[in-house]
Amino acid sequence: MATKERPFHLVVFGASGFTGQFVTEEVARGQVDPKGSSRLTWAVAGRSQEKLQGVLARAALKLGRPALSSEVGTIICDITNPASLDEMAKQAAVVLNCVGPYRFYGEPVVKACIENGTSCIDISGEPQFLELMYWKYHEKAAEKGVYIIGSSGFDSIPADLGVIYTSNKINGILTAVESFLTIHSGPEGLCIHDGTWKSAIYGFGDQSNLKKLRTQSNLKPVPIVGPKLKRRWPISYCRELSSYSIPFLGADVSVVKRTQRYLHENLEQSPVQYAAYVTVGGITSVIKLMFAGLFFLFFVRFGIGRQLLIKFPWLFSFGYFSKQGPTHKQMDASSFTMTFFGQGYSQSSDIDKNRPNIRICTQVKGPEAGYVATPIAMVQTALTLLNDASELPKPGGVFTPGAAFSKTKLIDRLNQRGIEFSVISTSEV
């Protein structure tokens, strides 16, 4: 997609930010261009030339590529300067937007990319931003023939593509899936950068506007195929995984539902019901998380409470979030497993007559979720846009990952980079 008019296949915007530096490293690992004949042409973008060069220098040292800085372009632009965003977009086939929280900083990038005929990928886990971008820009993006793909990191590639993978692997018709996320950490524990914490605070503090947006959309309900999936209690025990679980409060459910709506309405596929949970271990962990959750839900309701949550993330999250983010040792020792338990029917004639008669268990496994798996997912999403253009929905638009990439080789690419999809078991009831 990079042409004479567009010198770069990819531009990493926000490359000097906490997550952006890891995305920069992932791109720098030596991907090839869509024709496979030469290296990818790419650039980093941000407000400070000095910081951008610093990120490239650290990546060069880590990867043993001393010439990296001279191989990669740099673009100076600022989220508050629309003209600079236009100049960045004009130089790229795809912009990888790492600047969040997206509810504050995402829309100007989306707008600049669409106006300049550039595709854009983000790693937002913010349903309000993601859904608003669809309603405001889907038709404009389609007119320009570009793709705006949100939630292309840990939120929500494993969940969204995991449900599609499960549907493809079941020997019948998948009607419902429950996913259980398990985070594995080393002796130094788990830590997440406070950028994710801030996004959660703003999201929970603005739930009323998300509900208003969904009400105004006036969408018809997606049909429920088979028995309705029952929601578990806020704290429940998963005997298959021998662990307590709580609902997963990220963007996964929102994203998967949007994908299933698209697949049903546009590709006439049977829609899949979905619920997402996260395992929390034993009863001690449950009690700790209950207190953290109560503190969070109380403080997030008030302006001064939100300020305190933002100022002291480590304190109010019981050490799970910090302004410094995880250390390299913590990241190296961490990984995730997302387990999917699906049910369905061996043939369409059995639907609505009997209980589901086929079950399947699949898994998606990967390295540390936030700053290893997320860059991998984001970069492979970008490469899929570049490589599998003929398999993308036409003519373009604002899509979830599953809606955009259900017919592409994205899952194969993720498997090759360490985010592994597999079938654990299938059975007939």
N, C-alpha and C positions, 0 to 999 in steps of 0.2 A: 504493500500500500504506500510505502514511501516513494515519492516521485521526484522529478526534477524540481517541482514547485514546493515539495515538502521534504526537507533534507533528513528528517528523522522518522523512523518507524515509531518509536516510543519517546515520550518525555515524562520523567518522574517529577511531578509537581509537589513541592514540600519535601524535597529529598533530604534536607538537613534536619527535619523533625525526627522525633524518636522512632516512629515506625518507618518514616521515609528512608532513613539510613539503611534499614534492613532490606527494604524493597530495592534500593540502589545496589546493594551487595548481590541480591538475587539476580537482577538483570545483568550485572557484571560477570556472572559466572560463565558467560560465554555462549549465549544463545545464538542461533543462526537466523538469517533472515528468511522470509517465506519461501524463497526459491532454493534455499539451502546452499547457495553458492558462496556466500560471504557472511561476515559477522553482521549482527544487528546494528543498525545505526540508531543511536539514541543520545539523549541529553538529560541533564538534571536541571531543575528550575526552582527558583526561590528568591527571597529578598536580598540575600547577602552572597556576593561572589566569594568572599573569604570562607564562609561556612560551607558553601557548595564545594569549593576546592578541598576543604578539610574532610568532608565526607568521602570524596573520591580518593584522597590520599590514604585514608584509613581502610577503605575497601581495597585499594591497590596493595597495601601492606598485608592485609589479612589473606588475600587471594594469591599473593606472590606475582602480581602483574604490575611492575613499576611503571609501565607506559600507559596505564589506564587513564590518567588525567588528560593526556594528550589525545586519547582516542574518543573521549566523550565530550559532547558539547555542553555549554552552560548557558542558561537563559535567565536573565534577571527580570522578575515580575512580582507583583504584589497583589494580594487578593482585593485590596482596596482601590486598585488602579485598573479599571476595565480595559483601557487601551493596551496595557502590558499583558493582560490575559489574552486579548485578541492576538497580539504578536506571538505569544507562546503557542496558541492553538493553530495558527497558520503554518507553523513549522513542523507539526506532528501529524502522523496518521492516527495515533492513539495517545491520549493523555491519561496517565495513572495518577489520580488525585489522592494524595495522602494528607490533605489539610483538613482537619476537623477541629471541633465538632461540626459536622456537616450542616446541622440546622442553622448555623451562623455563617459558615464559609463555603458551603457546597454549591449553592445555586449560581453564584457568579461564574463559576468554572463551567457548570453545565450550560449556561446561557452562551458563554463565549465559544465553547466547543461547537454547539449547534449552529450558531451564526457563521462560523468559519468552516463548517463541513468536516469536523473532527470528531471521532468517536472518543468516549470517555468512560473510564472505569473508576469506581471508588470502592472502599472497604467499609462503608457505613453499616452500623448496626442499629440505625435509628429509623423505626418504621414511619414516623411522621414525615421525615425528610424524603424517604424513599417513595412513599405513596404520593406525596405532594408533587414530586418531580414527574411522576407518571401523568398525573392529571394536567399539569401545566405544560408539559413539553413533549408528550408522546407523539402527537400529530406533527409538531414542528420538526422533531428529529426524523420522523418518517419522510417528511417532505424533502429533507436534506440528504436522506439515505445514510444517516449515521446511527451509531448504536451507543446508547447510554445505559451502562450496566452497573447497577448498584450492588451492594452487599457481596462483593467478590473476594472476601477474605474468609477468616474462620466464621464470621457472620457473613453469608450463610451457605458457603459452598458445600461443606460436608453434609449438612442437613438437606439442602435442596437437591443436590446431585445424588445424595444417598437414597432419597425416596425414589428418584427416577431409576437408579441402579436396581433397587429392590423390585420395582415394578417390572423392569426388563428381565430380571432373573427368576421371578416366580413363574411356575408352570401353570398359568391361569390368569385370573383377573385380580389384581390387588385392589382392596377396598379400604383398608385402614392400616396405619402404621403408628407405633409409638417408638420414639427414640430416647435413648438414655446416654447422656454424655458423662464420661468418667475422665477426670483430669489426674494424671499421675505426676507426682513431684518427687524430687530427690530429698536428701537429708537437710538441705537448706530451705526447704519449703517452696511455696508458690508466691509469686508476686506479679502484679499487673500494673502497668503505667497508669497514672491518674487521668490520662486523656479518655480512656474508656469509662472511668468512674464519672467524669464530668458529663459525658454523653448520657449515662444512665440517670444522673441527677436531673438534667434538663428534660429528659424524656418523661420521667415519672412526674416531674413538676408541671408538665404541660399535657397531661392525659386528656383533659377536656377538649383541647383543640384537635387531638387525633380522633376522638369520638365524633366531633363535629364534622371533620373532613370525611369520615366514613359514612356518616348520615347523609351528607350532601351528595356523595357519589351515587347514591340511589341504585346500587348494583343489585341485580337479581341474585337470589341465593344459588350457590352451586349445588346441584342435586347430591343427596346422600345416597350412596349405593351400598346395599347391605345394611346390617344393623348399625345404629348410630354408635360411634365410638364414645364410651363412657370416660369422663374425666376422673382422674384419680384425686384422692384427698391431697390437700396442700403438703402433708407429710405422709408418704406411703412406703411400703416395703416391697422391693422388687426381688422376688425369691430367685428368679433366674440369675441375677447378678449378686445375690446375697448382700444387698445394700439398701439403706433407706434412700429415698429420692424426694426431690421437690420440683415444682414446675420450673422449667428453664425460661427466664424472663427476657432473653435476648430477642433478636429479630426473626429467629428461625420460623416460628409459626406463621407470622405475617408473610414472610417471603414464600414459604412453601404453599400457602393458600393461594397467593397470587399466581404462582406457577401452575398449580393445579387448575385454577380458573382458566388460564390461557390455554393449557393443553386440552381442556374440555371444550372450550368455545371455539378454538381455532383449528385444532387437530382432531377433534371428536374422540378424544381419549376418555376412558372412564376415570372420573375424578377420585382422588385418594384422600380420605380423612387423615388428619395428622395431629399428634400431640407430642410435646417435647418436654423432657425431664432431665435433671442432672443428679447423679448419684452423690451422696454426701457421706457415705461410710456408716459408722456406728452411731449410737445414741448420743455420745459426747459431741460429735460434730453437729448433730441435729440441734442440740441445745445451743451451741455456739452460734450457729447460723440463724437460729430463731431470734436471739438477742440482737445480732447485727441487723437482721431484717427489720425488727421492730424499731430500732434506732433510726434506720434509714427512712422507713415509711413515715415516721413521725416528723423528722426534721425536714424532709423533702417537701412537706406541705406548705412551709413558710419561707419567705424570702430570706430572713436572717438564718433560718435553719439550713437552707441551701448554701449560703455563704460559708457557714461553719463546715459543712460537708466538703466543700471545695477546698477550703483552707487546710483542713486536717484529714486528708484521705486515709492515712495510715491508722489514725486513732479510731475513726468511725467505721472502718471496714475490718477492724480487728487484724490489721496487718496484711490484708490481701492486696491492697492498692497503695502505691506510693508515688511521689513526684519523681523519684529516681528511676522507677521501673525495675524489672528483674536484672540480676547480675548474669554474666555469661555462664557461670556455673549453674545457676538456677535454670536457665534456658536449656543448657545441654542435658540436664537431668530430667527435664519435663517432657511429657508427651500426652496425647489424648486418644481415647477410644470412644467412638460413637456407635452404639449398638441399636439396630433397628429390629423390632419385632412386628412382622406384618401378617395380615390375614386376608383371605380372599376366597375365590371360588375357582374350581378347576374348569368350569365352563359357564357361559353366560346364562344358560337355561336354569341353572341352580340358584341364581340370584333372586332374592325376595321369597324364595320358597323354603329354603333351609338355612341353618346356621352356616357360617363360613366353614368350608371343608378342606382348606389347605392353609398351611402356615409356613413362614419363612423367617429366618434370622440372618441378617447381614451385618457387616461392620465396616466402618471407615476408621482407619488408624493413621496417626501421623505424629510428627515431632511437636515441640512446644507450639501451642496454639496461636498466641498473639503475635509473635515476632519472628517465627520460623515458618510455620504452616501458612500464616496469612500472606507473607511475601510470595511464597511459592504459588499459592492459589491465585493471587493477583497477577503475577507475571504469566502464569500459564493461561489465565483468562485472556490476557492481552495477546499472547501468541496464537490462541485459538481464533480470536478476531482476525488476526493477520493471515493465518493459514487456511482456515475453514470457511472462508467467506461464502462459498457456494451453498453451505449447509445452514446458514443463518436465516432467520425469518426476514422476509422481504416486505417492504423496501428498507426497513430500519425502524427505530423507535426507542422507547424507554422500556427496558426489560429486566426481569429477574434473571439470575444465572441459568436456572433450569429452563425458563422459557426460551432464552437465547441459544442455549448450547445443548439441548436435548438430542439433537441429531449430529453433533460434532464429536471430535475425538478428545474432548477435554478430560474425561475420566481416564483415558489411556495416558494422557500427558501427566496427570496428577499421580497416577500409579508409578510412572517412571521417575518422578521426583520425590517419592517417599510418602505421599498421601495415598494410602492403599485401600482399595475397595475389595471386599471379598464376601463370599457366601459362606455362612457358618453351618446352616442346616436348613433342610426343607422337609416337610412332613404332611401327610394327609390325615385328616381327622375322621 
